[in-house]
Amino acid sequence: MELIAISPKVNIQFRVTLLHDLLTIIGLLPNAERFEGLSDWLRNIATHIDTQDRDILRPVHMLVIFASGMQAHLIDSIPAHNQADTDFDALYKHLKNLDVKALQQATLKAFEEQLVRMDVIGKDTRLPNSVAPLAKLVDKMQQAREEQWQAPPAPLYPETFAQLLLDATAIHQHLLAAIQHTWQRFYAERAAEDLPQKMAAVEYHATQNYAPDVATIFRAVSGRTPTPWLSENAARFKQVELIPCCHLGTYVTLFALGDRLWIGFNANLAPLVSGDSASTQQPIINLYPAMKALADEARLKIVAFLAQHGESNVGDIADAMNLTQSTASRHLSLLAKTDILQMRRDGAMRYYKVSPPALYEIAHSLTGLAEQNP
């Protein structure tokens, strides 16, 4: 299903696609314990994955992380209103018939763009076509990821991933294996339950008459302010496709390829029915990420500590809360993603403080809900 709103600034499309669900699950499942805002379903199945699951998912998990724009090429390869967007057998048949060379070229382009985005290479740098120098870039990207947000270890060795990038047939085979395994092992039964909610999310958001710009649309569907990268690059996108997913929780997925952007957002915030009840939903969309982030004793204590003591670094917060720095960083990252906290860097040190406007906005949204039920 696809509903389209055209604006002079950017072409905005809302689309339901099963492929995004499967790639999101593959991308998040191996490290779901690190992302506390995800759906309960995803966090639960993450406790049941075994060594075989990890071995099958690992190559595509790495591709989703290190060449996220590959998803854009795959989703874009499915024609509008095609059965492959909602039916797995049709999707798998479509993926089997992909042009493997085109898939590899899109993957390499996505990897290159992500290297530029993370300041690993310059805009005019082109990727090497041999394993050793390509592996060095993979290693540098992993280092950049760890410096920016304490990312988990990469699921493949740099040399192994470099070899994968240079083998079109291997990329295609691993994609098919991971997609089929994720469907059969995890998602086949759940998908039918999710589909009506995703359809409702598309219908709801596509009829809200949002201002036709990337920042407004992002805020409307996620309840969050745009990321710095999105704010800095919004003007260059000519088309944005927004895809509802039932298991992202407080998170969004962002992947770009060229002048096009794809945003995956939480489908569960939209009402299942239209009409008057739908008009009450926007306060819930605004509240959900913050309330989900605050629904944890440790995070509430962190907010209270910072409200009392002001800006503090990660080490001081961890010591005060009797947490490891890794655990404190995960809590702080989630709070910062929902704008409750503001973060600044000073060299390798990260400092956090409470954002009063975000707390006032939470209070305002709660007041709005109360006024709807006097």
C-alpha positions as CSV (number, residue, x, y, z in Angstrom):
1,M,0.0,0.0,0.0
2,E,1.3,3.5,-0.9
3,L,-0.2,6.9,-0.3
4,I,1.6,9.9,-1.7
5,A,1.7,13.6,-0.8
6,I,3.5,15.9,-3.2
7,S,5.1,19.2,-2.2
8,P,7.2,21.7,-4.0
9,K,10.1,21.0,-1.7
10,V,10.2,17.3,-1.4
11,N,8.3,14.3,-2.6
12,I,7.0,12.5,0.5
13,Q,5.7,8.9,0.3
14,F,4.4,6.6,3.0
15,R,4.8,2.9,2.3
16,V,4.2,-0.4,3.9
17,T,6.9,-2.9,3.0
18,L,7.7,-6.3,4.5
19,L,11.3,-6.1,3.4
20,H,12.0,-3.2,5.9
21,D,10.6,-5.3,8.7
22,L,12.9,-8.2,7.9
23,L,16.0,-6.1,7.5
24,T,15.2,-4.2,10.7
25,I,14.9,-7.4,12.6
26,I,18.2,-8.7,11.1
27,G,19.9,-5.4,12.0
28,L,18.7,-5.2,15.6
29,L,18.2,-8.8,16.7
30,P,21.9,-9.8,17.5
31,N,22.3,-6.7,19.8
32,A,18.7,-6.1,20.9
33,E,19.7,-6.1,24.5
34,R,21.6,-2.8,23.9
35,F,18.5,-1.0,22.7
36,E,16.1,-0.8,25.6
37,G,13.4,1.1,23.7
38,L,12.6,-1.7,21.2
39,S,9.3,-3.6,21.2
40,D,8.9,-6.3,23.8
41,W,8.4,-8.9,21.0
42,L,11.8,-8.1,19.5
43,R,13.6,-8.1,22.8
44,N,11.9,-11.4,23.7
45,I,12.9,-13.2,20.6
46,A,16.4,-11.9,21.0
47,T,16.8,-14.0,24.1
48,H,16.1,-17.2,21.9
49,I,18.6,-16.7,19.1
50,D,21.4,-19.3,19.0
51,T,24.7,-19.8,17.3
52,Q,23.2,-21.0,14.0
53,D,20.9,-17.9,13.9
54,R,23.9,-15.6,14.4
55,D,26.0,-17.4,11.8
56,I,23.2,-17.0,9.2
57,L,22.3,-13.4,10.1
58,R,25.8,-12.1,10.6
59,P,26.8,-11.1,7.0
60,V,23.5,-9.2,6.4
61,H,23.5,-7.7,9.9
62,M,26.9,-6.3,9.0
63,L,25.6,-5.0,5.6
64,V,22.6,-3.3,7.3
65,I,25.0,-1.5,9.8
66,F,27.9,-0.6,7.5
67,A,26.0,-0.1,4.2
68,S,22.6,0.9,5.4
69,G,21.7,2.5,2.0
70,M,21.6,-1.1,0.5
71,Q,18.1,-1.3,2.0
72,A,17.1,1.7,-0.1
73,H,18.2,-0.1,-3.3
74,L,16.3,-3.2,-2.3
75,I,13.1,-1.4,-1.3
76,D,13.3,0.7,-4.4
77,S,13.6,-2.3,-6.6
78,I,10.1,-3.4,-5.6
79,P,7.5,-1.6,-7.9
80,A,4.7,0.4,-6.2
81,H,1.6,-1.5,-5.3
82,N,3.4,-4.8,-5.8
83,Q,2.5,-7.9,-3.8
84,A,6.1,-8.3,-2.7
85,D,5.5,-5.5,-0.2
86,T,3.2,-7.5,1.9
87,D,3.5,-11.2,0.8
88,F,6.7,-13.1,1.7
89,D,6.6,-15.6,-1.1
90,A,6.3,-12.8,-3.7
91,L,9.1,-10.9,-1.9
92,Y,11.4,-13.9,-1.9
93,K,10.8,-14.5,-5.6
94,H,11.5,-10.9,-6.3
95,L,14.8,-11.0,-4.3
96,K,15.9,-14.2,-6.1
97,N,15.6,-12.5,-9.4
98,L,17.6,-9.4,-8.5
99,D,20.4,-8.2,-10.7
100,V,23.3,-9.3,-8.4
101,K,25.8,-6.8,-10.0
102,A,23.4,-3.9,-9.5
103,L,22.9,-5.0,-5.9
104,Q,26.7,-5.1,-5.3
105,Q,27.1,-1.7,-6.9
106,A,24.4,-0.2,-4.7
107,T,25.9,-1.8,-1.7
108,L,29.4,-0.4,-2.4
109,K,27.8,3.0,-3.1
110,A,26.0,2.8,0.3
111,F,29.2,1.8,2.1
112,E,31.0,4.7,0.4
113,E,28.3,7.2,1.4
114,Q,28.3,6.0,5.0
115,L,32.1,6.4,5.2
116,V,31.7,10.0,4.0
117,R,28.9,10.5,6.5
118,M,31.1,9.4,9.4
119,D,34.1,11.4,8.2
120,V,36.2,8.4,7.5
121,I,36.9,9.5,3.9
122,G,36.3,12.6,1.9
123,K,33.5,13.2,-0.6
124,D,35.7,12.8,-3.6
125,T,37.4,9.6,-2.4
126,R,36.6,6.4,-4.2
127,L,36.6,2.9,-2.7
128,P,39.6,0.6,-3.5
129,N,38.8,-2.6,-5.3
130,S,41.0,-4.9,-3.3
131,V,40.5,-6.6,0.0
132,A,43.4,-5.2,2.1
133,P,42.7,-1.4,1.6
134,L,39.0,-2.0,1.8
135,A,39.4,-3.8,5.1
136,K,41.3,-0.8,6.5
137,L,38.3,1.4,5.8
138,V,36.0,-1.1,7.5
139,D,38.2,-1.0,10.5
140,K,38.2,2.8,10.5
141,M,34.4,2.9,10.3
142,Q,34.1,0.6,13.3
143,Q,36.5,2.8,15.2
144,A,34.4,5.9,14.3
145,R,31.2,4.1,15.4
146,E,32.7,3.2,18.8
147,E,33.9,6.8,19.3
148,Q,30.5,8.2,18.5
149,W,28.3,6.0,20.5
150,Q,30.1,3.0,22.0
151,A,29.0,0.7,19.2
152,P,29.2,-3.1,19.8
153,P,32.0,-5.0,18.1
154,A,31.5,-5.5,14.4
155,P,29.9,-8.9,13.6
156,L,32.6,-9.8,10.9
157,Y,36.3,-9.2,10.7
158,P,37.2,-6.3,8.4
159,E,38.9,-8.7,5.9
160,T,35.9,-10.9,5.8
161,F,33.5,-8.1,5.2
162,A,35.8,-6.6,2.6
163,Q,35.7,-9.9,0.7
164,L,31.9,-9.9,0.9
165,L,31.7,-6.4,-0.5
166,L,33.8,-7.5,-3.5
167,D,31.7,-10.7,-4.2
168,A,28.3,-9.9,-5.8
169,T,27.1,-13.5,-5.7
170,A,28.0,-13.8,-2.0
171,I,26.1,-10.6,-1.1
172,H,23.0,-12.0,-2.9
173,Q,23.2,-15.5,-1.4
174,H,23.7,-14.2,2.1
175,L,20.8,-11.8,1.7
176,L,18.4,-14.6,0.5
177,A,19.6,-16.9,3.4
178,A,19.1,-14.3,6.1
179,I,15.7,-13.1,4.8
180,Q,14.4,-16.6,4.5
181,H,15.7,-17.7,7.9
182,T,14.3,-14.6,9.7
183,W,10.9,-15.1,8.2
184,Q,10.7,-18.9,9.0
185,R,12.4,-18.8,12.4
186,F,11.0,-15.6,13.8
187,Y,8.6,-13.4,11.8
188,A,6.1,-15.5,9.8
189,E,3.5,-15.7,12.6
190,R,3.9,-12.2,13.8
191,A,3.8,-10.5,10.4
192,A,0.0,-11.0,10.0
193,E,-0.6,-9.3,13.3
194,D,1.6,-6.3,12.4
195,L,0.2,-5.6,8.9
196,P,-3.1,-3.9,10.0
197,Q,-1.2,-1.6,12.3
198,K,1.3,-0.6,9.6
199,M,-1.6,0.0,7.2
200,A,-3.3,2.2,9.8
201,A,-0.1,4.1,10.3
202,V,0.3,4.9,6.6
203,E,-3.4,5.9,6.4
204,Y,-3.2,8.1,9.5
205,H,0.0,10.0,8.7
206,A,-0.7,10.4,4.9
207,T,-3.9,12.3,5.7
208,Q,-2.6,14.7,8.4
209,N,-1.5,17.5,6.0
210,Y,1.9,17.9,7.6
211,A,4.1,20.8,6.4
212,P,6.0,19.4,3.4
213,D,9.5,19.4,4.7
214,V,11.8,16.7,6.1
215,A,12.1,18.1,9.7
216,T,8.4,18.5,10.2
217,I,7.6,15.0,8.8
218,F,10.3,13.4,10.9
219,R,9.0,15.1,14.1
220,A,5.4,14.2,13.2
221,V,6.0,10.4,12.8
222,S,8.7,9.9,15.5
223,G,7.8,12.5,18.2
224,R,11.5,13.5,18.2
225,T,13.6,16.3,16.9
226,P,15.7,15.5,13.8
227,T,19.2,14.2,14.3
228,P,22.0,16.6,13.6
229,W,22.9,14.7,10.5
230,L,19.4,14.9,9.2
231,S,19.1,18.6,9.9
232,E,22.3,19.3,8.1
233,N,21.4,17.3,5.0
234,A,17.6,17.7,4.8
235,A,17.8,20.2,1.9
236,R,19.6,17.8,-0.4
237,F,16.9,15.1,-0.4
238,K,14.4,15.2,-3.3
239,Q,12.4,12.3,-2.1
240,V,11.6,10.8,1.3
241,E,9.9,7.5,1.9
242,L,8.5,6.8,5.3
243,I,8.0,3.2,6.4
244,P,6.1,2.1,9.5
245,C,7.5,-0.7,11.6
246,C,6.0,-2.3,14.7
247,H,9.2,-3.1,16.6
248,L,11.4,0.0,16.6
249,G,9.9,1.4,19.8
250,T,11.6,4.8,20.5
251,Y,14.0,4.4,17.6
252,V,13.9,5.3,13.9
253,T,15.9,3.9,11.0
254,L,17.5,6.3,8.6
255,F,19.2,5.2,5.4
256,A,20.0,7.3,2.3
257,L,21.2,6.7,-1.2
258,G,22.1,9.6,-3.3
259,D,19.4,12.3,-3.0
260,R,16.8,10.0,-1.5
261,L,16.0,9.2,2.1
262,W,14.2,6.4,3.8
263,I,12.9,6.7,7.4
264,G,11.5,3.8,9.3
265,F,9.3,4.8,12.2
266,N,7.1,3.3,15.0
267,A,3.8,2.2,13.5
268,N,2.2,1.5,16.9
269,L,1.6,5.2,17.7
270,A,-1.1,5.5,15.0
271,P,-4.7,4.6,15.8
272,L,-6.2,1.6,14.2
273,V,-9.4,3.5,13.4
274,S,-9.8,6.8,11.5
275,G,-12.1,9.7,12.3
276,D,-12.4,11.7,15.4
277,S,-10.4,9.3,17.6
278,A,-7.5,9.7,15.2
279,S,-7.3,13.5,15.9
280,T,-6.4,12.7,19.6
281,Q,-3.3,10.7,18.6
282,Q,-0.7,13.4,18.0
283,P,-0.1,14.0,21.8
284,I,0.5,10.3,22.2
285,I,3.0,10.4,19.3
286,N,4.8,13.3,21.0
287,L,4.8,11.5,24.4
288,Y,5.7,8.0,23.5
289,P,9.5,8.2,23.0
290,A,10.0,10.2,26.2
291,M,7.6,8.1,28.3
292,K,9.2,4.9,27.1
293,A,12.6,6.3,27.9
294,L,11.5,7.3,31.4
295,A,9.8,4.0,32.1
296,D,12.9,2.7,33.9
297,E,14.0,3.4,37.5
298,A,17.7,3.9,36.6
299,R,16.9,6.4,33.9
300,L,14.5,8.3,36.2
301,K,17.2,8.5,38.8
302,I,19.7,9.8,36.2
303,V,17.3,12.6,35.2
304,A,16.7,13.5,38.9
305,F,20.5,13.5,39.5
306,L,21.2,15.8,36.6
307,A,18.3,18.1,37.5
308,Q,19.9,18.5,40.9
309,H,23.6,18.6,40.1
310,G,23.6,20.1,36.6
311,E,25.8,19.0,33.7
312,S,27.9,15.9,34.5
313,N,30.2,13.5,32.6
314,V,29.4,9.9,32.0
315,G,31.9,8.7,34.7
316,D,30.5,10.9,37.4
317,I,26.9,9.8,36.5
318,A,27.9,6.2,36.5
319,D,29.6,6.5,39.9
320,A,26.6,8.4,41.4
321,M,24.1,5.8,40.1
322,N,26.4,2.8,41.0
323,L,26.4,1.7,37.4
324,T,29.1,0.6,35.0
325,Q,30.1,3.2,32.5
326,S,28.8,1.0,29.7
327,T,25.4,0.7,31.3
328,A,25.2,4.3,32.2
329,S,26.1,5.2,28.6
330,R,23.3,3.1,27.2
331,H,20.8,4.8,29.5
332,L,22.1,8.3,28.7
333,S,22.1,7.6,25.0
334,L,18.4,6.6,25.0
335,L,17.5,9.7,27.1
336,A,19.5,11.9,24.7
337,K,17.8,10.4,21.6
338,T,14.4,11.4,23.0
339,D,15.7,14.9,23.8
340,I,15.2,14.7,27.5
341,L,18.9,15.1,27.9
342,Q,21.4,17.2,25.9
343,M,24.9,15.9,25.2
344,R,28.1,17.7,24.3
345,R,31.6,16.4,23.7
346,D,34.8,17.8,25.1
347,G,37.5,15.7,23.5
348,A,36.8,12.1,24.3
349,M,34.6,13.1,27.3
350,R,30.8,13.3,27.0
351,Y,28.7,15.6,29.2
352,Y,25.0,15.4,29.8
353,K,22.4,17.8,31.2
354,V,18.6,18.0,31.5
355,S,16.7,19.8,28.7
356,P,14.0,21.8,30.4
357,P,12.1,22.5,27.1
358,A,11.7,18.7,26.5
359,L,10.3,18.3,30.0
360,Y,7.9,21.2,29.5
361,E,6.8,19.6,26.2
362,I,6.0,16.3,28.0
363,A,4.0,18.2,30.6
364,H,2.2,20.1,27.8
365,S,1.3,16.9,26.0
366,L,0.0,15.3,29.2
367,T,-2.1,18.4,29.8
368,G,-3.5,18.0,26.3
369,L,-4.6,14.5,27.0
370,A,-6.2,15.6,30.2
371,E,-8.1,18.4,28.4
372,Q,-9.5,15.9,25.9
373,N,-11.1,14.1,28.8
374,P,-12.4,16.8,31.2
